[in-house]
Amino acid sequence: MNAAHTYIQVLLGIILTAVIGAWLAEQYRARSAEFETAQHVFQDQSELLGQRLHAMSELLHALKDGKQPDAVETQMAAYRAFLGDYNAKRNYNRVMIELYFGEPIYNEERDLHYQMRYIGQEIECDYRERWAVNPAALDDAIAASWEKLSDLSKHMGAALRDDKIGRNRPTAAAPPTKDEPNFVCNAGPQPR
């Protein structure tokens, strides 16, 4: 074997190592960025849903405890302001959940949203009509929503742990989803 041939082999080895190394580094960088984004979506959505459930629970308890009208009015105004922020952020998060976690988790979040929307409308109905709905049933529905939020968080966390996010997310069709719940009070918020 001559020196020129050996030199070419070494040069090709270096070039191939550099190309493969650059490709692997780019793959790692892309997956790290994907993981970081998915983790941020998970944290943001979990906090947002938890804050909404907490705000609904606080408002329901203010109504049940017979607090002064001004205190209830303040609690309702705070809840409605939070709800506006929640809805503004939710649309972005929904898209990101579908992109990073797949359709099954996307649908699971939607079902939880429907349940929370139902509770919120029931509380609004009570706010206007003073116990047109059953407060104990609303307490139970809020407790069930906390459980659903816990399940959703576990599923999103497992997807992160198992690297089932982004390009590795589930692509199979999601199981059938629930219809929107029926509402007792469909009039929407009415000024007092």
N, C-alpha and C positions, 0 to 999 in steps of 0.2 A: 504494500500500500504506500502510495507516495504522500508527501507532505500536503500537496494541494487537495487531494481527496480527503484527508483527515481534517484539514482546515475547513472545507465545505461542510463536512458532517458536524463539526463543532458549531459552525455558524448557523446551520439549519436547526440544530438542537437549541441554541440560544434563542433564535427567532421563534421557534415553536413554543418554547417555555414562556417567552415573553407574551406571545399572543394568548396562549391558554391561561396564563396567570392574569392577564388583563381581563379576559372574559370572565374568569372565576371571580375576580375582584368586583367587576360590574354586577354580576349575578348576586353576590353577597350584598353589595350596596343597595341594589334594587329591592331585595327581600327585606333588608333592614328598614328601608324607608317605608315599604308596604306594611311591615309589622308595626312600626311607630305610628303610622296613620291609623291603622286599625285599632291599636291600643287607645289612641286619642278618641276615636269615635266611640269605643266601648265606654271609656270613662265619662265622656261628655253625655252620652245618652243615659247611662245609669244614673248620673247625678241629676239630670233633667227630669227623668221619670220619678226619681225619689223625691225631688223637690215638689213636683206636682202632687204626688200622693200626700206628702206632708201638708201642703197648703190646703188640699181638700179636707183632710182630717181636722186641721185647725179650724177651718170654717164650719164644718159640721159640728164640732164640739162647741163653738161659740153659739151656734143656733140652738143646740140641745140644752146648753147650760143656761139659756135665757138671759144672756148678757144684755147690757143696756143697748138700745137701738144704735146709739152712736158707735159703740165698740163693734157691733156686728157690721155696721155700715163700713167702718174702717177695714175690718177683716175682709169683707166682700170686695172692696175697692182694691186691696192688696192682691187678693186672689185673681181678680180680673186683669190687673196689670201683669201679674206673673203669667197668666194664661196667654196674653198677647205675646210675651217674650218666648214662651214655650212653643207656641205655634210657629213663630218665625224661625226658630232653630230646628224644629222637628222636621220640616220639609228637607232641609239640607241633610240632616242626620239619616233620614229614611233612605235617601239616595246612596249615601255612604255605606249604610248597613247592607243594602242590596249588593253594592259593588264589592265590599270587603268580606261580608259574612254569608252571602247567598240568600236565596229565596225563602228557605224554611225559617231562618231567624228574622228575616224581613217580615214575614207573615205573623210570626209570633209577636213581634213588636206592634204590628198593626192591631192584632186581637187585643193586646193589653191597652192600646190607645182607645179602642172602641169601648172597652169596659170602663176606663177612666172617664171617657167622654159621657157615658151613660150616668155614672155617679155624679159628675159635675152638673149635668142637666137636672138630675133629681135634686141636688142641693139647691140649684137656682130656683127650681120649682118650689121647694120648701121656703126659700128666702122670700118669695112673693106671696105664697099662700099659707104659710105657717102650718107645717106638718101635713101637707097633702100626701106625703110619702112616709114610709116607715123608717124612722131613724136607726133602729136596730138592724134592719136589712142593709142600710147604707154602711153602717159600721162593719157588717159582715162582708159587704162587697169591697170595702177598702182593704180589709184584712186579706181577702182573696187576691186583690190586686198586688199587695205587697208580696204574696207568695208567687204570683206570676212574674213579678219583677225579679224576684230572687232566681226563679227558673231561667228567665231570659239572661240574666247576668251570668249564671252558671254556664249556659250554652255558649254565650259569647266568649267567656273566659276559656272554656274548653277548646273552642275554635282557635283561639290565640295559642294556647298551650300545644295543641296538636298540629299547628301550622295548617289549619284549614281556612285560611284567609286569602283574600286577593285572588291570584290566579289558581290557588289550590282550594278555593271555596267550593262548597257543594254546587253542582250544576244540574242535578236531577230535579225534576219537578217537585215542588213542595206538596205536602199533603193538603187535602181540601181545607179551606179556612172557614171560619165562622162568619155568618152574616152579621151585619150591624145589629146591635140590640134595639129593641123597641123602647121608646121613651114614654114615660108617663106624662110628661109635660113638654110639649113641643113648641110652645109659644116663644121660647128664647128669652133672654134677659129683658125685663121690663123695668123702666125707671120707677122709683117709688115716689 
